[in-house]
Amino acid sequence: MAKEFIYDAFVVEGEENSGNAAHIYLDADNLTAEDKASLAKKSSLKDVVFVSKPTLARAHYKLEYYMDGEQTLISGHPTIAAFVCMYENSSMSEGAYSVELVNGRIVYVAYKDGKVFLEQEHPVYEEPSMEDIMSILDATGLTLADLIPNHMPMLVLASNKSMVVGVKSMDKLKAIQPSFEKLKNISEELEVVGFIFYTAETVHEDSDFSTRVFAPAVGVNEDSASGTLAGALGCYIYDLQEAEQDTFSIEQGYFMEQPRPSFVKVYMETEERKFLGPRVGGKARQAK
């Protein structure tokens, strides 16, 4: 019988009201596709993940994700939440695991010292048109003068396709006033899950970037924590801006209408200086 939990992922130590919540069903093998769809629609949370035995011999688990009641391929914070939940409520131990997705793809997840790390695909970049950039600025109340010079907004396809936009200061980040309807239309036109706006000015000294994420096309006006979009930002900074460092600490959720801080670590996987792809990591805890 499936066991039900709610965990907050990408939590910030010392911040009680932090992270992004996910609804988790362990031992979901006996649930039909119709059962899962029904439970996802009934959930009070937008993100639901079902953990079951894999159908592929090379996988340890199968994870099926739902976002806003609709099935999706993969999502970062439900993965982080699910693995901490499994460690605390099943026989799973520390180590590396292969995860089967609904399309038969395999991704790799590791659990160590209370943190979960999700491997993402090597990124593909696509320059947006100036018309698209101006549409995004119009939808957020920004101007070209607010953007970081020589940091052109970029479409990044890693696990999901997203748009990365850099702004000069925290004041500019705070001042974003999104039209969610306009952003939703742009998302659908560009086939992106969301937009991550970032600045190098941060709330905490040990953070590298402060961010805001908007994903109205998937039912999330502003998100408190997004591993896949944080991964896209890390790729953009490391690969396109040729950063010296290969690990990034990314804070999010501080400037929401109801603040819910989060903290995501992004690691660049390299081999003999060749960039292979990002790994996104963080902590999770059971919701109170």
Secondary structure as a PSIPRED ss2 file (coil, helix, strand):
# PSIPRED VFORMAT (PSIPRED V4.0)

   1 M C   1.000  0.000  0.000
   2 A C   1.000  0.000  0.000
   3 K E   0.000  0.000  1.000
   4 E E   0.000  0.000  1.000
   5 F E   0.000  0.000  1.000
   6 I E   0.000  0.000  1.000
   7 Y E   0.000  0.000  1.000
   8 D E   0.000  0.000  1.000
   9 A E   0.000  0.000  1.000
  10 F C   1.000  0.000  0.000
  11 V C   1.000  0.000  0.000
  12 V C   1.000  0.000  0.000
  13 E C   1.000  0.000  0.000
  14 G C   1.000  0.000  0.000
  15 E C   1.000  0.000  0.000
  16 E C   1.000  0.000  0.000
  17 N C   1.000  0.000  0.000
  18 S C   1.000  0.000  0.000
  19 G C   1.000  0.000  0.000
  20 N E   0.000  0.000  1.000
  21 A E   0.000  0.000  1.000
  22 A E   0.000  0.000  1.000
  23 H E   0.000  0.000  1.000
  24 I E   0.000  0.000  1.000
  25 Y E   0.000  0.000  1.000
  26 L E   0.000  0.000  1.000
  27 D C   1.000  0.000  0.000
  28 A C   1.000  0.000  0.000
  29 D C   1.000  0.000  0.000
  30 N C   1.000  0.000  0.000
  31 L C   1.000  0.000  0.000
  32 T C   1.000  0.000  0.000
  33 A H   0.000  1.000  0.000
  34 E H   0.000  1.000  0.000
  35 D H   0.000  1.000  0.000
  36 K H   0.000  1.000  0.000
  37 A H   0.000  1.000  0.000
  38 S H   0.000  1.000  0.000
  39 L H   0.000  1.000  0.000
  40 A H   0.000  1.000  0.000
  41 K H   0.000  1.000  0.000
  42 K H   0.000  1.000  0.000
  43 S C   1.000  0.000  0.000
  44 S C   1.000  0.000  0.000
  45 L C   1.000  0.000  0.000
  46 K C   1.000  0.000  0.000
  47 D E   0.000  0.000  1.000
  48 V E   0.000  0.000  1.000
  49 V E   0.000  0.000  1.000
  50 F E   0.000  0.000  1.000
  51 V E   0.000  0.000  1.000
  52 S E   0.000  0.000  1.000
  53 K C   1.000  0.000  0.000
  54 P C   1.000  0.000  0.000
  55 T C   1.000  0.000  0.000
  56 L C   1.000  0.000  0.000
  57 A C   1.000  0.000  0.000
  58 R C   1.000  0.000  0.000
  59 A C   1.000  0.000  0.000
  60 H C   1.000  0.000  0.000
  61 Y E   0.000  0.000  1.000
  62 K E   0.000  0.000  1.000
  63 L E   0.000  0.000  1.000
  64 E E   0.000  0.000  1.000
  65 Y E   0.000  0.000  1.000
  66 Y E   0.000  0.000  1.000
  67 M E   0.000  0.000  1.000
  68 D C   1.000  0.000  0.000
  69 G C   1.000  0.000  0.000
  70 E E   0.000  0.000  1.000
  71 Q E   0.000  0.000  1.000
  72 T E   0.000  0.000  1.000
  73 L C   1.000  0.000  0.000
  74 I C   1.000  0.000  0.000
  75 S C   1.000  0.000  0.000
  76 G H   0.000  1.000  0.000
  77 H H   0.000  1.000  0.000
  78 P H   0.000  1.000  0.000
  79 T H   0.000  1.000  0.000
  80 I H   0.000  1.000  0.000
  81 A H   0.000  1.000  0.000
  82 A H   0.000  1.000  0.000
  83 F H   0.000  1.000  0.000
  84 V H   0.000  1.000  0.000
  85 C H   0.000  1.000  0.000
  86 M H   0.000  1.000  0.000
  87 Y H   0.000  1.000  0.000
  88 E H   0.000  1.000  0.000
  89 N H   0.000  1.000  0.000
  90 S C   1.000  0.000  0.000
  91 S C   1.000  0.000  0.000
  92 M C   1.000  0.000  0.000
  93 S C   1.000  0.000  0.000
  94 E C   1.000  0.000  0.000
  95 G E   0.000  0.000  1.000
  96 A E   0.000  0.000  1.000
  97 Y E   0.000  0.000  1.000
  98 S E   0.000  0.000  1.000
  99 V E   0.000  0.000  1.000
 100 E E   0.000  0.000  1.000
 101 L C   1.000  0.000  0.000
 102 V C   1.000  0.000  0.000
 103 N C   1.000  0.000  0.000
 104 G C   1.000  0.000  0.000
 105 R C   1.000  0.000  0.000
 106 I E   0.000  0.000  1.000
 107 V E   0.000  0.000  1.000
 108 Y E   0.000  0.000  1.000
 109 V E   0.000  0.000  1.000
 110 A E   0.000  0.000  1.000
 111 Y E   0.000  0.000  1.000
 112 K E   0.000  0.000  1.000
 113 D C   1.000  0.000  0.000
 114 G C   1.000  0.000  0.000
 115 K E   0.000  0.000  1.000
 116 V E   0.000  0.000  1.000
 117 F E   0.000  0.000  1.000
 118 L E   0.000  0.000  1.000
 119 E E   0.000  0.000  1.000
 120 Q C   1.000  0.000  0.000
 121 E C   1.000  0.000  0.000
 122 H C   1.000  0.000  0.000
 123 P C   1.000  0.000  0.000
 124 V E   0.000  0.000  1.000
 125 Y E   0.000  0.000  1.000
 126 E E   0.000  0.000  1.000
 127 E C   1.000  0.000  0.000
 128 P C   1.000  0.000  0.000
 129 S C   1.000  0.000  0.000
 130 M H   0.000  1.000  0.000
 131 E H   0.000  1.000  0.000
 132 D H   0.000  1.000  0.000
 133 I H   0.000  1.000  0.000
 134 M H   0.000  1.000  0.000
 135 S H   0.000  1.000  0.000
 136 I H   0.000  1.000  0.000
 137 L H   0.000  1.000  0.000
 138 D H   0.000  1.000  0.000
 139 A H   0.000  1.000  0.000
 140 T H   0.000  1.000  0.000
 141 G C   1.000  0.000  0.000
 142 L C   1.000  0.000  0.000
 143 T C   1.000  0.000  0.000
 144 L H   0.000  1.000  0.000
 145 A H   0.000  1.000  0.000
 146 D H   0.000  1.000  0.000
 147 L E   0.000  0.000  1.000
 148 I C   1.000  0.000  0.000
 149 P C   1.000  0.000  0.000
 150 N C   1.000  0.000  0.000
 151 H C   1.000  0.000  0.000
 152 M C   1.000  0.000  0.000
 153 P C   1.000  0.000  0.000
 154 M E   0.000  0.000  1.000
 155 L E   0.000  0.000  1.000
 156 V E   0.000  0.000  1.000
 157 L E   0.000  0.000  1.000
 158 A C   1.000  0.000  0.000
 159 S C   1.000  0.000  0.000
 160 N C   1.000  0.000  0.000
 161 K E   0.000  0.000  1.000
 162 S E   0.000  0.000  1.000
 163 M E   0.000  0.000  1.000
 164 V E   0.000  0.000  1.000
 165 V E   0.000  0.000  1.000
 166 G E   0.000  0.000  1.000
 167 V E   0.000  0.000  1.000
 168 K C   1.000  0.000  0.000
 169 S C   1.000  0.000  0.000
 170 M H   0.000  1.000  0.000
 171 D H   0.000  1.000  0.000
 172 K H   0.000  1.000  0.000
 173 L H   0.000  1.000  0.000
 174 K H   0.000  1.000  0.000
 175 A H   0.000  1.000  0.000
 176 I C   1.000  0.000  0.000
 177 Q C   1.000  0.000  0.000
 178 P C   1.000  0.000  0.000
 179 S C   1.000  0.000  0.000
 180 F H   0.000  1.000  0.000
 181 E H   0.000  1.000  0.000
 182 K H   0.000  1.000  0.000
 183 L H   0.000  1.000  0.000
 184 K H   0.000  1.000  0.000
 185 N H   0.000  1.000  0.000
 186 I H   0.000  1.000  0.000
 187 S H   0.000  1.000  0.000
 188 E H   0.000  1.000  0.000
 189 E H   0.000  1.000  0.000
 190 L H   0.000  1.000  0.000
 191 E C   1.000  0.000  0.000
 192 V C   1.000  0.000  0.000
 193 V C   1.000  0.000  0.000
 194 G E   0.000  0.000  1.000
 195 F E   0.000  0.000  1.000
 196 I E   0.000  0.000  1.000
 197 F E   0.000  0.000  1.000
 198 Y E   0.000  0.000  1.000
 199 T E   0.000  0.000  1.000
 200 A C   1.000  0.000  0.000
 201 E C   1.000  0.000  0.000
 202 T C   1.000  0.000  0.000
 203 V C   1.000  0.000  0.000
 204 H C   1.000  0.000  0.000
 205 E C   1.000  0.000  0.000
 206 D C   1.000  0.000  0.000
 207 S C   1.000  0.000  0.000
 208 D C   1.000  0.000  0.000
 209 F E   0.000  0.000  1.000
 210 S E   0.000  0.000  1.000
 211 T E   0.000  0.000  1.000
 212 R E   0.000  0.000  1.000
 213 V E   0.000  0.000  1.000
 214 F E   0.000  0.000  1.000
 215 A E   0.000  0.000  1.000
 216 P H   0.000  1.000  0.000
 217 A H   0.000  1.000  0.000
 218 V H   0.000  1.000  0.000
 219 G C   1.000  0.000  0.000
 220 V E   0.000  0.000  1.000
 221 N E   0.000  0.000  1.000
 222 E E   0.000  0.000  1.000
 223 D E   0.000  0.000  1.000
 224 S C   1.000  0.000  0.000
 225 A C   1.000  0.000  0.000
 226 S C   1.000  0.000  0.000
 227 G H   0.000  1.000  0.000
 228 T H   0.000  1.000  0.000
 229 L H   0.000  1.000  0.000
 230 A H   0.000  1.000  0.000
 231 G H   0.000  1.000  0.000
 232 A H   0.000  1.000  0.000
 233 L H   0.000  1.000  0.000
 234 G H   0.000  1.000  0.000
 235 C H   0.000  1.000  0.000
 236 Y H   0.000  1.000  0.000
 237 I H   0.000  1.000  0.000
 238 Y H   0.000  1.000  0.000
 239 D H   0.000  1.000  0.000
 240 L H   0.000  1.000  0.000
 241 Q C   1.000  0.000  0.000
 242 E C   1.000  0.000  0.000
 243 A C   1.000  0.000  0.000
 244 E C   1.000  0.000  0.000
 245 Q C   1.000  0.000  0.000
 246 D C   1.000  0.000  0.000
 247 T E   0.000  0.000  1.000
 248 F E   0.000  0.000  1.000
 249 S E   0.000  0.000  1.000
 250 I E   0.000  0.000  1.000
 251 E E   0.000  0.000  1.000
 252 Q E   0.000  0.000  1.000
 253 G C   1.000  0.000  0.000
 254 Y C   1.000  0.000  0.000
 255 F C   1.000  0.000  0.000
 256 M C   1.000  0.000  0.000
 257 E C   1.000  0.000  0.000
 258 Q C   1.000  0.000  0.000
 259 P C   1.000  0.000  0.000
 260 R C   1.000  0.000  0.000
 261 P C   1.000  0.000  0.000
 262 S E   0.000  0.000  1.000
 263 F E   0.000  0.000  1.000
 264 V E   0.000  0.000  1.000
 265 K E   0.000  0.000  1.000
 266 V E   0.000  0.000  1.000
 267 Y E   0.000  0.000  1.000
 268 M E   0.000  0.000  1.000
 269 E E   0.000  0.000  1.000
 270 T E   0.000  0.000  1.000
 271 E E   0.000  0.000  1.000
 272 E C   1.000  0.000  0.000
 273 R C   1.000  0.000  0.000
 274 K E   0.000  0.000  1.000
 275 F E   0.000  0.000  1.000
 276 L E   0.000  0.000  1.000
 277 G E   0.000  0.000  1.000
 278 P E   0.000  0.000  1.000
 279 R E   0.000  0.000  1.000
 280 V E   0.000  0.000  1.000
 281 G E   0.000  0.000  1.000
 282 G E   0.000  0.000  1.000
 283 K C   1.000  0.000  0.000
 284 A E   0.000  0.000  1.000
 285 R E   0.000  0.000  1.000
 286 Q E   0.000  0.000  1.000
 287 A C   1.000  0.000  0.000
 288 K C   1.000  0.000  0.000
